[in-house]
Amino acid sequence: MHTYRKAWRPYIGPCDPCPPLQVKFYETPPQLYLGFQPYGLKQFDASTALFKGTLWPALYAPYTNPYERGEGE
């Protein structure tokens, strides 16, 4: 299983006007790791597929904000 969220550390210059983010994140879509669609791939039911935006669970990747502070931070 691949992780869809990746992290990288940007260059922080000495003259940056704003406090920098030490780590930045980006997401890769699940279809990058699937290749050709296999026969008989599991499917969501119709109402769930409409809610999630895809028919196949293998292509579903919910987005959560990596910069949002959780409780207790």
Secondary structure, DSSP 4 states (H G I P E B T S, - for coil): ---SEEEE-----TT-SSPPPSSEEEE--GGGGT-SPPTT-----HHHHHHHT-S-GGG------TTS--TT-
